[in-house]
Amino acid sequence: MGILSVLFGVQSPKSENIKILAPAEFNAAITQKNVQLVDVRTPREFSGGAIRNAINIDVFQKNLFHEKANKLDKQKPVYLYCRSGNRSQQAARMLVSAGFEQVFDLRGGYMNWPY
């Protein structure tokens, strides 16, 4: 991975502040009160179905994403998901870079959501 990082600018999705959770773990975590649950898909995807109580912050809209993300509490955990897990990993790295301490990502994204 180190050589790929140097040659192609590939960033490792690993961070001690980012944890990827299986759907059952993710579901158990988001049933708590005052959870910051963010769907990073497009508004069109979001309107086609989403996890209950999620807010939509489209990661493709970089400026808007940063603006809305900065309204979240950086001290509280943030739970993210997208369609398959790729965009939410990108969003997770952006949040950690912005100072968020705990970011949890749904393994496999909404496509893998059985609940």
DSSP file (Angstrom, degrees, kcal/mol; ACC not computed):
  #  RESIDUE AA STRUCTURE BP1 BP2  ACC     N-H-->O    O-->H-N    N-H-->O    O-->H-N    TCO  KAPPA ALPHA  PHI   PSI    X-CA   Y-CA   Z-CA
    1    1 A M     >        0   0    0      0, 0.0     4,-2.4     0, 0.0     5,-0.2   0.000 360.0 360.0 360.0 -33.5    0.0    0.0    0.0
    2    2 A G  H  >  +     0   0    0      1,-0.2     4,-1.8     2,-0.2     5,-0.1   0.899 360.0  46.8 -59.3 -43.2    2.9    2.3    0.7
    3    3 A I  H  > S+     0   0    0      1,-0.2     4,-2.8     2,-0.2     5,-0.2   0.905 111.7  51.1 -66.7 -42.0    4.1    2.2   -2.9
    4    4 A L  H  > S+     0   0    0      1,-0.2     4,-3.0     2,-0.2     6,-1.0   0.887 107.6  54.2 -61.5 -38.7    0.6    2.8   -4.2
    5    5 A S  H  X S+     0   0    0     -4,-2.4     4,-1.3     4,-0.2    -1,-0.2   0.916 112.7  42.4 -61.3 -43.7    0.2    5.8   -1.9
    6    6 A V  H  < S+     0   0    0     -4,-1.8    -2,-0.2    -5,-0.2    -1,-0.2   0.934 121.8  39.0 -69.2 -46.5    3.4    7.4   -3.3
    7    7 A L  H  < S+     0   0    0     -4,-2.8    -2,-0.2     1,-0.2    -3,-0.2   0.887 134.4  16.0 -73.7 -40.3    2.7    6.6   -6.9
    8    8 A F  H  < S-     0   0    0     -4,-3.0    -3,-0.2    -5,-0.2    -2,-0.2   0.379  96.8-114.0-120.8   2.6   -1.1    7.2   -7.1
    9    9 A G     <  +     0   0    0     -4,-1.3     2,-0.3    -5,-0.5    -4,-0.2   0.772  52.8 170.1  69.9  24.4   -2.0    9.2   -4.0
   10   10 A V        -     0   0    0     -6,-1.0     2,-0.4    -9,-0.1    -1,-0.2  -0.539  21.3-149.1 -72.3 128.7   -4.0    6.3   -2.7
   11   11 A Q        -     0   0    0     -2,-0.3    -1,-0.0    -3,-0.1    -7,-0.0  -0.823  15.0-119.5-101.6 138.9   -5.1    6.9    0.9
   12   12 A S        -     0   0    0     -2,-0.4    -1,-0.0     1,-0.1     0, 0.0  -0.566  12.4-143.4 -72.3 134.2   -5.5    4.1    3.3
   13   13 A P        +     0   0    0      0, 0.0     2,-0.3     0, 0.0    -1,-0.1   0.547  69.9 107.1 -75.2  -4.3   -9.1    4.0    4.7
   14   14 A K        +     0   0    0      3,-0.0     2,-0.3     2,-0.0    -2,-0.1  -0.543  36.3 150.1 -80.9 137.5   -7.8    2.9    8.1
   15   15 A S  B >   -A   18   0A   0      3,-0.5     3,-1.2    -2,-0.3    78,-0.0  -0.946  51.5-126.5-158.3 145.4   -7.8    5.3   11.0
   16   16 A E  T 3  S+     0   0    0     -2,-0.3    -2,-0.0     1,-0.2    -1,-0.0   0.701 114.1  54.7 -68.7 -15.4   -8.0    4.7   14.7
   17   17 A N  T 3  S+     0   0    0     85,-0.1    86,-2.9     1,-0.1     2,-0.5   0.546 100.0  69.9 -91.2  -9.2  -10.9    7.2   14.6
   18   18 A I  E <   -Ab  15 103A   0     -3,-1.2    -3,-0.5    84,-0.2     2,-0.4  -0.940  59.9-179.0-115.0 126.2  -12.9    5.3   11.9
   19   19 A K  E     - b   0 104A   0     84,-2.6    86,-2.7    -2,-0.5     2,-0.5  -0.984  19.3-143.0-124.7 135.7  -14.5    2.0   12.6
   20   20 A I  E     - b   0 105A   0     -2,-0.4     2,-0.4    84,-0.2    86,-0.2  -0.857  22.4-161.1 -97.4 125.2  -16.4   -0.1   10.1
   21   21 A L  E     - b   0 106A   0     84,-3.3    86,-3.1    -2,-0.5    -2,-0.0  -0.858  18.1-120.5-112.0 141.2  -19.4   -1.9   11.7
   22   22 A A     >  -     0   0    0     -2,-0.4     4,-2.7    84,-0.2     3,-0.3  -0.362  42.0-100.7 -65.6 156.2  -21.4   -4.9   10.5
   23   23 A P  H  > S+     0   0    0      0, 0.0     4,-2.9     0, 0.0     5,-0.2   0.857 122.2  51.9 -51.8 -41.1  -25.1   -4.1   10.0
   24   24 A A  H  > S+     0   0    0      2,-0.2     4,-2.1     1,-0.2     5,-0.1   0.921 113.2  44.2 -64.2 -42.9  -26.1   -5.7   13.3
   25   25 A E  H  > S+     0   0    0     -3,-0.3     4,-2.1     2,-0.2    -1,-0.2   0.914 114.7  49.5 -65.3 -43.0  -23.6   -3.7   15.3
   26   26 A F  H  X S+     0   0    0     -4,-2.7     4,-2.3     1,-0.2    -2,-0.2   0.926 110.9  49.8 -61.9 -46.5  -24.5   -0.5   13.4
   27   27 A N  H  X S+     0   0    0     -4,-2.9     4,-0.7    -5,-0.2    -1,-0.2   0.910 110.4  49.8 -60.4 -44.4  -28.2   -1.0   14.0
   28   28 A A  H >< S+     0   0    0     -4,-2.1     3,-0.6     1,-0.2    -1,-0.2   0.896 112.5  48.5 -61.7 -39.9  -27.6   -1.6   17.7
   29   29 A A  H >< S+     0   0    0     -4,-2.1     3,-1.2     1,-0.2    -2,-0.2   0.884 108.1  52.0 -69.7 -39.4  -25.6    1.6   17.9
   30   30 A I  H 3< S+     0   0    0     -4,-2.3    -1,-0.2     1,-0.3     5,-0.2   0.537  92.7  73.8 -80.7  -3.9  -28.0    3.9   16.1
   31   31 A T  T << S+     0   0    0     -4,-0.7    -1,-0.3    -3,-0.6    -2,-0.1   0.543  78.2  99.7 -83.1  -5.0  -30.9    2.9   18.3
   32   32 A Q  S X  S-     0   0    0     -3,-1.2     3,-0.6    -4,-0.2     2,-0.1  -0.310  86.4 -90.3 -72.4 163.0  -29.4    5.0   21.1
   33   33 A K  T 3  S+     0   0    0      1,-0.2    -1,-0.1    -2,-0.0    -2,-0.1  -0.406 102.5  13.3 -74.3 151.8  -30.8    8.5   21.8
   34   34 A N  T 3  S+     0   0    0      1,-0.2     2,-0.3    -2,-0.1    -1,-0.2   0.828  82.2 170.3  55.5  40.4  -29.3   11.6   20.1
   35   35 A V    <   -     0   0    0     -3,-0.6     2,-1.1    -5,-0.2    -1,-0.2  -0.629  35.3-134.5 -83.1 138.7  -27.3    9.6   17.5
   36   36 A Q  E     +c   78   0A   0     41,-0.8    43,-3.3    -2,-0.3     2,-0.6  -0.806  33.5 176.6 -92.5  96.7  -25.7   11.6   14.7
   37   37 A L  E     -c   79   0A   0     -2,-1.1    18,-2.5    16,-0.4     2,-0.5  -0.916   5.1-173.2-110.0 119.0  -26.7    9.4   11.7
   38   38 A V  E     -cd  80  55A   0     41,-3.4    43,-1.5    -2,-0.6     2,-0.6  -0.954  18.1-159.1-124.1 125.5  -25.6   10.7    8.3
   39   39 A D  E     -cd  81  56A   0     16,-3.2    18,-2.4    -2,-0.5    43,-0.2  -0.900   7.9-168.7 -95.7 118.2  -26.5    9.3    4.8
   40   40 A V        +     0   0    0     41,-2.6    19,-2.0    -2,-0.6    20,-0.4   0.258  49.2 109.3 -97.3  13.1  -23.9   10.7    2.5
   41   41 A R  S    S-     0   0    0     40,-0.3    -2,-0.1    17,-0.2    16,-0.1  -0.188  81.2 -78.2 -77.2 176.5  -25.7    9.7   -0.8
   42   42 A T     >  -     0   0    0     16,-0.1     4,-2.7     1,-0.1     5,-0.2  -0.335  42.4-109.2 -70.5 158.1  -27.3   12.1   -3.2
   43   43 A P  H  > S+     0   0    0      0, 0.0     4,-2.5     0, 0.0     5,-0.1   0.862 120.6  55.1 -56.6 -35.4  -30.7   13.5   -2.3
   44   44 A R  H  > S+     0   0    0      2,-0.2     4,-0.8     1,-0.2    -3,-0.0   0.931 109.8  44.6 -64.0 -45.3  -32.2   11.4   -5.1
   45   45 A E  H >4 S+     0   0    0      1,-0.2     3,-0.8     2,-0.2     4,-0.2   0.925 113.1  52.4 -62.5 -43.9  -30.8    8.2   -3.6
   46   46 A F  H >< S+     0   0    0     -4,-2.7     3,-1.6     1,-0.3    -2,-0.2   0.894 105.6  53.5 -59.5 -42.8  -31.9    9.3   -0.1
   47   47 A S  H 3< S+     0   0    0     -4,-2.5    -1,-0.3     1,-0.3    -2,-0.2   0.703 100.7  63.0 -68.5 -18.2  -35.4   10.0   -1.3
   48   48 A G  T << S-     0   0    0     -4,-0.8    -1,-0.3    -3,-0.8    -2,-0.2   0.463 129.0 -43.5 -83.6  -1.7  -35.6    6.4   -2.6
   49   49 A G    <   +     0   0    0     -3,-1.6    -1,-0.3    -4,-0.2     2,-0.3  -0.348  63.5 178.7 141.6 137.6  -35.1    4.9    0.9
   50   50 A A        -     0   0    0     -3,-0.1     2,-0.3    -2,-0.1     3,-0.1  -0.961  39.9 -82.1-153.8 165.7  -32.9    5.6    3.9
   51   51 A I    >   -     0   0    0     -2,-0.3     3,-1.9     1,-0.1   -12,-0.1  -0.582  64.0 -91.5 -74.1 136.5  -32.3    4.4    7.4
   52   52 A R  T 3  S+     0   0    0     -2,-0.3    -1,-0.1     1,-0.3     3,-0.1  -0.175 107.8  11.9 -53.1 135.8  -34.8    5.9    9.8
   53   53 A N  T 3  S+     0   0    0      1,-0.3   -16,-0.4    -3,-0.1    -1,-0.3   0.506  91.8 140.8  73.6   9.5  -33.7    9.2   11.5
   54   54 A A    <   -     0   0    0     -3,-1.9     2,-0.4   -18,-0.1    -1,-0.3  -0.521  43.7-142.5 -78.1 148.1  -30.8    9.7    9.1
   55   55 A I  E     -d   38   0A   0    -18,-2.5   -16,-3.2    -2,-0.2     2,-0.6  -0.849  18.4-124.5-104.1 150.8  -30.0   13.2    7.8
   56   56 A N  E     +d   39   0A   0     -2,-0.4     2,-0.4   -18,-0.2   -16,-0.2  -0.850  34.4 165.0-101.9 120.2  -28.8   13.5    4.2
   57   57 A I        -     0   0    0    -18,-2.4     2,-0.4    -2,-0.6   -15,-0.1  -0.883  32.1-139.2-131.4 100.8  -25.5   15.3    3.6
   58   58 A D    >   -     0   0    0     -2,-0.4     3,-1.2     1,-0.2     7,-0.2  -0.429   6.1-157.2 -66.0 115.7  -24.3   14.6    0.0
   59   59 A V  T 3  S+     0   0    0    -19,-2.0    -1,-0.2    -2,-0.4   -18,-0.1   0.725  90.2  66.1 -68.0 -21.4  -20.5   13.9    0.1
   60   60 A F  T 3  S+     0   0    0    -20,-0.4     2,-1.3     1,-0.2    -1,-0.3   0.755  88.5  69.4 -71.0 -22.9  -20.3   14.9   -3.6
   61   61 A Q  S <> S-     0   0    0     -3,-1.2     4,-3.3     1,-0.2    -1,-0.2  -0.646  73.1-178.1 -93.0  77.0  -21.3   18.5   -2.7
   62   62 A K  H  > S+     0   0    0     -2,-1.3     4,-2.6     1,-0.2     5,-0.2   0.853  74.3  44.0 -50.3 -52.5  -18.0   19.2   -1.0
   63   63 A N  H  > S+     0   0    0      1,-0.2     4,-2.3     2,-0.2    -1,-0.2   0.927 118.1  44.6 -62.2 -45.0  -18.7   22.7    0.3
   64   64 A L  H  > S+     0   0    0      2,-0.2     4,-2.8     1,-0.2     5,-0.3   0.877 111.1  55.1 -66.3 -37.7  -22.2   21.9    1.5
   65   65 A F  H  X S+     0   0    0     -4,-3.3     4,-2.9    -7,-0.2     5,-0.2   0.949 110.8  44.1 -59.4 -49.3  -20.9   18.7    3.1
   66   66 A H  H  X S+     0   0    0     -4,-2.6     4,-2.0    -5,-0.2    -2,-0.2   0.905 113.6  51.4 -63.1 -41.5  -18.3   20.6    5.1
   67   67 A E  H  < S+     0   0    0     -4,-2.3     4,-0.3    -5,-0.2    -2,-0.2   0.941 116.5  38.5 -61.5 -49.1  -20.8   23.3    6.0
   68   68 A K  H >< S+     0   0    0     -4,-2.8     3,-1.3     1,-0.2     4,-0.3   0.880 113.7  55.2 -71.2 -38.0  -23.4   20.8    7.3
   69   69 A A  H >< S+     0   0    0     -4,-2.9     3,-1.8    -5,-0.3    -1,-0.2   0.864  99.5  61.5 -63.5 -35.1  -20.9   18.5    8.9
   70   70 A N  T 3< S+     0   0    0     -4,-2.0    -1,-0.3     1,-0.3    -2,-0.2   0.636  95.0  62.9 -67.6 -12.4  -19.5   21.4   10.9
   71   71 A K  T <  S+     0   0    0     -3,-1.3    -1,-0.3    -4,-0.3    -2,-0.2   0.578  88.3  90.7 -85.9 -10.8  -22.9   21.7   12.5
   72   72 A L  S <  S-     0   0    0     -3,-1.8     2,-0.7    -4,-0.3     6,-0.1  -0.445  93.0 -99.4 -79.8 158.9  -22.5   18.2   14.0
   73   73 A D    >   -     0   0    0      1,-0.2     3,-0.9    -2,-0.1    -1,-0.1  -0.713  26.9-159.2 -82.4 115.5  -21.0   17.7   17.4
   74   74 A K  T 3  S+     0   0    0     -2,-0.7    27,-1.8     1,-0.2    28,-0.4   0.687  89.7  58.2 -69.4 -18.3  -17.4   16.7   16.9
   75   75 A Q  T 3  S+     0   0    0     25,-0.1    -1,-0.2    26,-0.1    -2,-0.0   0.693  97.3  72.2 -84.6 -19.8  -17.2   15.1   20.4
   76   76 A K  S <  S-     0   0    0     -3,-0.9    26,-0.4     1,-0.1    25,-0.2  -0.663  94.9 -95.5 -96.5 151.7  -20.1   12.7   19.7
   77   77 A P        -     0   0    0      0, 0.0   -41,-0.8     0, 0.0     2,-0.4  -0.313  33.6-149.4 -61.7 146.2  -19.9    9.6   17.5
   78   78 A V  E     -ce  36 103A   0     24,-2.1    26,-3.3   -43,-0.1     2,-0.5  -0.979   3.0-154.2-118.7 132.2  -21.0   10.0   13.9
   79   79 A Y  E     -ce  37 104A   0    -43,-3.3   -41,-3.4    -2,-0.4     2,-0.3  -0.934  19.0-173.7-109.5 123.9  -22.6    7.1   12.1
   80   80 A L  E     +ce  38 105A   0     24,-3.3    26,-1.9    -2,-0.5     2,-0.3  -0.823  12.1 165.8-118.6 152.4  -22.2    7.2    8.3
   81   81 A Y  E     +c   39   0A   0    -43,-1.5   -41,-2.6    -2,-0.3   -40,-0.3  -0.974   5.8 175.4-157.2 158.6  -23.4    5.2    5.3
   82   82 A C        -     0   0    0     -2,-0.3    28,-3.3    24,-0.3    29,-0.2  -0.508  56.8 -69.0-135.7-153.1  -23.7    5.4    1.6
   83   83 A R  S    S-     0   0    0     26,-0.2    28,-2.6    -2,-0.2    29,-0.3   0.947 121.1  -5.1 -74.0 -48.6  -24.9    3.0   -1.1
   84   84 A S  S    S-     0   0    0     25,-0.2    24,-0.3    26,-0.2    25,-0.2   0.516 103.6 -91.9-127.8  -8.8  -22.0    0.5   -0.9
   85   85 A G  S  > S+     0   0    0     23,-0.2     4,-0.9    22,-0.1    24,-0.1   0.253  99.1  96.6 116.3 -12.7  -19.4    1.8    1.5
   86   86 A N  H  > S+     0   0    0      2,-0.2     4,-1.7     1,-0.1     3,-0.3   0.960  87.3  41.1 -75.7 -52.1  -17.0    3.8   -0.8
   87   87 A R  H  > S+     0   0    0      1,-0.2     4,-2.8     2,-0.2     5,-0.2   0.861 112.1  56.5 -65.6 -34.9  -18.4    7.3   -0.4
   88   88 A S  H  > S+     0   0    0      2,-0.2     4,-2.4     1,-0.2    -1,-0.2   0.841 104.7  52.7 -68.3 -30.1  -18.9    6.9    3.4
   89   89 A Q  H  X S+     0   0    0     -4,-0.9     4,-2.1    -3,-0.3    -1,-0.2   0.905 110.2  48.2 -67.7 -40.4  -15.2    6.0    3.7
   90   90 A Q  H  X S+     0   0    0     -4,-1.7     4,-1.9     2,-0.2    -2,-0.2   0.934 113.7  47.1 -61.9 -46.3  -14.3    9.2    1.9
   91   91 A A  H  X S+     0   0    0     -4,-2.8     4,-2.5     1,-0.2    -2,-0.2   0.883 108.9  55.2 -63.4 -39.0  -16.7   11.1    4.1
   92   92 A A  H  X S+     0   0    0     -4,-2.4     4,-2.5     1,-0.2    -1,-0.2   0.921 107.8  48.5 -61.2 -44.8  -15.3    9.5    7.2
   93   93 A R  H  X S+     0   0    0     -4,-2.1     4,-2.2     1,-0.2    -1,-0.2   0.886 110.9  51.5 -63.0 -38.3  -11.8   10.6    6.3
   94   94 A M  H  X S+     0   0    0     -4,-1.9     4,-1.3     2,-0.2    -2,-0.2   0.907 110.6  48.3 -64.5 -41.9  -13.1   14.1    5.7
   95   95 A L  H  <>S+     0   0    0     -4,-2.5     5,-2.5     2,-0.2     4,-0.3   0.920 111.0  49.3 -66.2 -43.6  -14.7   14.2    9.1
   96   96 A V  H ><5S+     0   0    0     -4,-2.5     3,-1.5     1,-0.2    -1,-0.2   0.916 109.9  52.0 -61.8 -42.2  -11.7   12.9   10.9
   97   97 A S  H 3<5S+     0   0    0     -4,-2.2    -1,-0.2     1,-0.3    -2,-0.2   0.807 106.6  55.1 -62.2 -28.6   -9.6   15.5    9.2
   98   98 A A  T 3<5S-     0   0    0     -4,-1.3    -1,-0.3    -3,-0.2    -2,-0.2   0.465 130.8 -93.4 -84.9  -2.1  -12.1   18.1   10.4
   99   99 A G  T < 5S+     0   0    0     -3,-1.5     2,-0.2    -4,-0.3    -3,-0.2   0.538  70.9 151.4 106.5   7.0  -11.6   17.0   14.0
  100  100 A F      < -     0   0    0     -5,-2.5    -1,-0.3     1,-0.1     3,-0.1  -0.549  30.7-157.7 -72.8 136.8  -14.3   14.4   14.6
  101  101 A E  S    S+     0   0    0    -27,-1.8     2,-0.4     1,-0.3    -1,-0.1   0.834  72.3  29.6 -88.5 -34.9  -13.2   11.9   17.2
  102  102 A Q        +     0   0    0    -28,-0.4   -24,-2.1   -26,-0.4     2,-0.4  -0.966  62.0 172.8-134.4 118.0  -15.3    8.9   16.5
  103  103 A V  E     -be  18  78A   0    -86,-2.9   -84,-2.6    -2,-0.4     2,-0.4  -0.991  10.2-166.0-126.4 128.8  -16.7    7.9   13.1
  104  104 A F  E     -be  19  79A   0    -26,-3.3   -24,-3.3    -2,-0.4     2,-0.4  -0.948   4.8-161.0-117.6 134.6  -18.5    4.7   12.4
  105  105 A D  E     -be  20  80A   0    -86,-2.7   -84,-3.3    -2,-0.4     2,-0.6  -0.922  21.7-119.7-119.4 138.2  -19.2    3.4    8.9
  106  106 A L  E >   -b   21   0A   0    -26,-1.9     3,-1.8    -2,-0.4   -24,-0.3  -0.666  32.3-123.5 -78.5 116.8  -21.8    0.8    7.8
  107  107 A R  T 3  S+     0   0    0    -86,-3.1   -22,-0.1    -2,-0.6    -1,-0.1  -0.416  94.5   6.3 -61.1 124.8  -20.0   -2.1    6.2
  108  108 A G  T 3  S-     0   0    0    -24,-0.3     4,-0.4    -2,-0.2     3,-0.4   0.391 107.1-123.3  82.8  -4.2  -21.4   -2.7    2.7
  109  109 A G    X   -     0   0    0     -3,-1.8     3,-1.7     1,-0.2   -26,-0.2  -0.056  57.7 -32.8  64.9-165.5  -23.6    0.5    2.9
  110  110 A Y  G >  S+     0   0    0    -28,-3.3     3,-1.6     1,-0.3    -1,-0.2   0.774 132.0  66.9 -62.6 -28.5  -27.3    0.7    2.4
  111  111 A M  G 3  S+     0   0    0    -28,-2.6    -1,-0.3    -3,-0.4    -2,-0.2   0.772 104.5  45.8 -61.5 -24.3  -27.2   -2.2   -0.1
  112  112 A N  G <  S+     0   0    0     -3,-1.7    -1,-0.3    -4,-0.4    -2,-0.2   0.295  85.2 115.6-100.6   6.9  -26.2   -4.4    2.9
  113  113 A W    <   +     0   0    0     -3,-1.6    -3,-0.0    -5,-0.2    -5,-0.0  -0.697  34.8 174.7 -85.7 110.6  -28.9   -3.0    5.3
  114  114 A P              0   0    0      0, 0.0    -1,-0.1     0, 0.0    -4,-0.0   0.481 360.0 360.0 -93.2  -1.4  -31.4   -5.7    6.2
  115  115 A Y              0   0    0    -92,-0.0    -2,-0.0     0, 0.0   -91,-0.0   0.466 360.0 360.0 -94.7 360.0  -33.4   -3.8    8.8
